[in-house]
Amino acid sequence: MVRILVSDAMSEEGLAPLLADPTIEVVQKKVTEVENELDTFDALLVRSATKVTEQLLQNMPNLKIVGRAGVGVDNIDVDAATRYGVVVINAPNGNTISTAEHTFAMMASLVRRIPQAHISVKSREWNRSAFVGVELFGKHLGIIGFGRIGSEVAKRARAFGMHVHVYDPFLTKARAEKIGVDVCTLDELLAQADIITVHTPLTKETKGLLGQKNLAKTKKGVYLINCARGGIIDEQALVSFLENGHVAGVALDVFEQEPPGDHPLLSFDNVIVTPHLGASTIEAQVNVATQVAEEVLKFLQGKPVTSSINLPTLSKDVYEKIQAFYTLARKMGIVASQYMSEPVQEIAITYSGSVADLETTFITRSLLAGFLKPRVASTVNEVNAAMIAKERGIAFSEKFSANGNDYNNSITLTVYGENKTFTMKGTHIAHYGDRIVHFNGFAIDFAPEGHLLYIQHHDKPGMIGKVGNILGDHQVNIATMQVGRQEAGGKAIMMLSLDKPLDDALVEILEKIDDIDVVKRLEV
């Protein structure tokens, strides 16, 4: 008999797949109520209340899988679970519709001032002229981030007769045309949109994405909505744009700190808020419980699961053989994702030399996960990377060559975008580490790690000195510098390893240097 502990309240309907199995005993109690039985459970199902710590994992030596009925896994020590050989899964799709609908409900409530009117009537007032709103029909909606939730918001907006503009580095023109939306740059979206809603993950790139600089690029009278993650909209900058009247209204379901406490945004009449209700529907709670229950059942039956957060178990022998290339591939994916800031259609990987003789499945998935992770709102890893790439319309392929050319082993990555193609070759050298030896047509040799600065320029005397002087003047220390060129006097590149990341202002200064074509920060 398999024993499953459900330590947080969950829908009976959602748990039905487990409750119906005669070989499974489902115990619905808090962890504190079964402390003397913890070593008897094979699976643990939680929502957000139960904290799955390393101590709890130690007290559950027979535990094989933890299922999170929801998307976020902040309450689970995933690294500890991996060390203990415990698989962690979540339910990434269960709240898609509920969050999309909540976004649209917030949008309609915001422009029609429904919450304010509600409070007024409840106060026994009847002041119709004080709550004149605007229609959604014909308005330009800007969607930043076009994953599952962004796509569902777009469908509803089109049904309302809105013009939908989308900014998403992974959205191809072909997919955009099929859905019926206009794909554009971030600056274009900011300039055109009457209403902007964000649906991106919270990453280094998206934290404060709608801050002082980008909010200034929006239309006067713009409406903003955030039902994704707190911090994507800079809350302090938002206060100033509300105070000066540039932003007409804001709808927030999330904050940087939750609950927000005595937040200055709460004092504005044109700001409407909800307490992180995106997934709070009866249907969503059933869906996430059902998804995680079905995945746990598959796992216990020895079938593959698609929503694992951590790596499935690999034999020690296989892992030791692929470990170096697994890490190299992840770094290459991260670098390529940052360099190719445009829609991508295909990723091609070629293994040459000794690496071609290994089990490359997990190496490829590691590369895909590294490429997708900075741009995808849901958790992405080696288990689900291929599925997420397919959802995004990104094809990928593997090729093999026994000849490693100048290297005992190498991985060549080619990324095909809508407007350009990017290539990179990496190798792993024992006792020396990971190296990138070809970068977008240039022979070079650098370690893919830390704070990197890529500059493409014309090969003229003094270019290195100009860059070095500017960085020195701004107290940025150069750890290493590697250069490459195609021919004397032609195109050239430099790759600098820095002691700290550059800010936007310094990047803009470098971009203004004559004969510099490209400046890109690459964080690995």
Secondary structure, 3 states (H helix, E strand, C coil): CEEEEECCCCCCCCCHHHHCCCCEEEECCCHHHHHHHHHHCCEEEECCCCCECHHHHHCCCCCCEEEECCCCCCCECHHHHHHCCCEEECCCCCCHHHHHHHHHHHHHHHHHCHHHHHHHHHCCCCCHHHHCCCCCCCCEEEEECCCHHHHHHHHHHHHCCCEEEEECCCCCHHHHHHHCCEECCHHHHHHHCCEEEECCCCCCCCCCCECHHHHCCCCCCEEEEECCCCCCECHHHHHHHHHCCCEEEEEECCCCCCCCCCCHHHHCCCEEECCCCCCCCHHHHHHHHHHHHHHHHHHHCCCCCCCECCCCCCCHHHHHHHHHHHHHHHHHHHHHHHHCCCCEEEEEEEEEEHHHHCCCHHHHHHHHHHHHHHHCCCCCCCCCHHHHHHHCCCEEEEEEECCCCCCCEEEEEEEEECCCEEEEEEEEECCCEEEEEEECCEEEEECCCCEEEEEEEECCCCHHHHHHHHHHHCCCCEEEEEEEECCCCCEEEEEEEECCCCCHHHHHHHHCCCCEEEEEEEEC
